[in-house]
Amino acid sequence: MTQDDAAPGHFISFEGIDGSGKSTQTQLLADKLRDAGHDVLLTREPGGSPGAEEIRKLVLKGDPDRWSAETELLLFTAARRDHLERLIEPALADGKIVICDRFADSTRMYQGVSRGDLRGKVDTLHSLMIGREPDLTLLIDMDPAQGLARAKSRKGTEERFEDFGTDLQEKMRAGFLELAKQYPDRMRTVDGTATVAHVAAQIWRIVSAHLDKAQ
């Protein structure tokens, strides 16, 4: 599916460094949109579809050096393709608002810039196998040390990327901010250091304006 063939729904992604509050804000936005009468699908990457969730287990757990950046790129692309085919595209075709916690911009950062100099390969694979961008991307920006501390405090099992430390998060933040300059038509930056309620209010203003414009 190409961007020119975009379905009638709306595709919104959230991006940011680890611990930036994406999962909390995606849920708050989904709830608010449902309260406003919208049909919403809330999903995540890597994962979403059953096949992609299996790949998630491979890439987010274990030793930091378990996979090379090149292998990660192939695994994430495979997961995204399955997610797109089985969940995202059908939901958009039904006119739903799809909210996704991470999408291709994370691969551009993790494997394209921060974990390896693979941006050209990331973009080539994306063009060949994915072929679309979100209609709107919300980048939650915050200090890398603060975000990493928040992420590690969760004490979960999916901490492979957090275990690379602050250096990776700093590269990620700089890269995401550069991406926002590269894609100004779809990416909006939100101050993630504010309270949860204030961040949610920022996001709601951006999303409301986007939906009004799309009508």
C-alpha positions in Angstrom: 0.0 0.0 0.0 1.5 3.4 -1.0 0.9 6.7 0.5 -1.1 7.7 -2.6 -3.4 4.8 -1.9 -4.0 5.9 1.7 -7.2 4.5 3.2 -10.0 6.7 4.6 -9.0 6.4 8.2 -6.3 8.4 10.1 -2.9 6.9 11.1 -1.3 8.6 14.1 2.1 7.4 15.5 3.9 8.3 18.7 7.7 8.5 18.8 10.4 9.4 21.4 13.2 8.0 23.5 12.6 5.2 26.0 10.7 6.4 29.0 9.3 9.5 27.3 5.7 8.6 28.2 4.4 7.3 24.8 2.4 4.4 26.2 0.6 6.6 28.7 -0.2 9.3 26.1 -1.3 6.9 23.4 -3.9 5.4 25.9 -5.1 8.8 27.0 -5.5 10.0 23.4 -7.3 6.8 22.5 -9.7 7.2 25.4 -10.4 10.9 24.5 -11.0 10.1 20.9 -13.4 7.3 21.8 -15.3 9.6 24.1 -15.6 12.0 21.2 -17.3 9.3 19.1 -14.4 8.0 17.1 -13.6 4.4 16.3 -10.1 3.9 17.5 -7.5 1.1 17.2 -4.6 1.4 19.7 -1.6 -0.7 18.8 2.2 -0.8 19.2 5.5 -1.7 17.6 7.2 -4.0 17.5 4.1 -6.0 17.8 0.4 -5.5 17.2 -0.4 -8.5 15.2 0.3 -12.1 16.5 3.3 -12.6 14.2 4.8 -9.3 15.0 4.4 -10.0 18.7 6.5 -13.1 18.3 9.2 -11.1 16.7 8.9 -8.5 19.6 10.0 -11.2 22.0 13.2 -11.8 20.0 14.3 -8.2 19.6 13.4 -6.6 23.0 14.7 -9.3 25.4 18.1 -10.7 26.1 21.7 -9.4 25.9 22.2 -6.0 24.2 24.6 -7.6 21.7 22.2 -10.4 20.8 21.6 -9.0 17.3 23.5 -6.8 15.0 21.9 -3.6 13.8 21.5 -5.2 10.3 19.7 -8.2 11.7 17.5 -6.0 13.9 16.5 -4.0 10.7 15.3 -7.2 9.0 13.4 -8.4 12.0 11.7 -5.0 12.6 10.8 -4.7 8.9 9.3 -8.2 8.9 7.3 -7.4 12.1 6.1 -4.1 10.6 5.0 -5.7 7.3 2.9 -8.3 9.2 1.4 -5.6 11.5 0.6 -3.4 8.5 -1.1 -6.2 6.5 -3.1 -7.8 9.3 -4.0 -4.9 11.5 -3.2 -1.4 10.4 -4.4 -1.4 6.8 -7.7 -3.2 7.5 -8.5 -0.8 10.3 -7.8 2.2 8.1 -9.9 0.8 5.4 -12.7 0.6 7.9 -12.3 4.3 8.6 -10.8 3.9 12.1 -8.2 6.1 13.7 -5.1 4.0 14.3 -2.8 5.1 17.1 0.5 3.3 17.1 3.2 3.4 19.8 6.3 3.7 17.5 6.4 3.1 13.7 9.1 3.4 11.0 10.7 6.5 12.6 12.0 4.4 15.4 13.7 2.1 13.0 15.2 5.1 11.2 16.7 6.1 14.6 17.6 2.8 16.3 19.0 0.9 13.4 19.5 3.7 10.9 21.5 6.2 13.0 22.0 5.2 16.6 22.9 1.5 16.4 24.5 1.6 12.9 25.0 3.8 9.9 22.2 2.1 8.0 19.8 5.0 7.2 20.0 4.3 3.5 19.2 0.6 3.9 16.4 1.5 6.3 14.8 3.9 3.8 15.2 1.4 0.9 13.6 -1.5 2.9 10.8 0.8 4.0 10.1 1.9 0.5 10.1 -1.7 -0.8 8.1 -3.4 2.0 6.1 -0.8 3.9 5.4 2.1 1.5 3.6 4.5 3.8 4.0 6.9 6.6 1.6 7.9 9.4 -0.6 10.9 8.6 0.5 12.5 11.9 3.5 11.7 14.1 3.7 13.1 17.7 7.3 13.2 19.0 7.4 13.4 22.8 10.7 15.1 23.6 12.5 14.9 26.9 15.9 14.7 28.6 17.6 11.3 27.9 18.8 10.8 31.4 15.3 11.5 32.8 13.7 9.2 30.2 16.2 6.4 30.8 15.7 6.6 34.6 11.9 6.4 34.1 12.2 3.4 31.7 14.5 1.5 34.0 12.3 2.1 37.0 9.6 0.0 35.4 11.8 -3.1 36.0 10.3 -4.9 33.0 11.7 -7.8 31.0 11.9 -5.9 27.7 14.9 -3.7 28.5 17.4 -4.7 25.8 17.6 -1.3 24.3 17.6 0.5 27.7 20.6 -1.6 28.6 22.7 0.2 25.9 22.7 3.2 28.3 22.4 7.0 28.1 24.7 7.4 25.1 22.1 5.6 22.9 19.3 7.7 24.3 21.1 10.9 23.6 21.8 9.9 20.0 18.1 8.9 19.7 16.9 12.3 21.0 19.1 14.2 18.6 18.1 12.0 15.7 14.4 12.3 16.4 14.6 16.1 16.6 16.4 16.1 13.2 13.7 13.9 11.8 11.1 16.4 12.9 12.9 19.0 10.8 13.0 16.5 7.9 9.3 15.7 8.0 7.7 19.0 9.1 4.4 18.2 7.4 3.6 15.2 9.6 5.8 15.4 12.7 4.9 17.6 15.7 7.2 17.9 18.8 5.6 17.9 22.3 7.4 18.9 25.5 7.5 15.6 27.5 8.9 17.2 30.6 5.5 18.7 31.6 2.9 16.9 33.7 1.0 14.0 32.2 -2.1 16.2 31.9 -0.3 19.1 30.2 1.4 16.7 27.7 -2.0 15.2 27.0 -3.5 18.7 26.5 -0.7 19.6 24.0 -1.4 16.4 22.1 -5.1 16.9 22.0 -4.7 20.3 20.5 -2.5 19.0 17.8 -4.7 16.0 17.0 -7.9 18.0 17.0 -6.4 20.5 14.5 -5.2 17.6 12.3 -8.6 15.9 12.3 -10.4 19.2 11.6 -8.1 19.9 8.7 -8.6 16.4 7.3 -12.4 16.7 7.1 
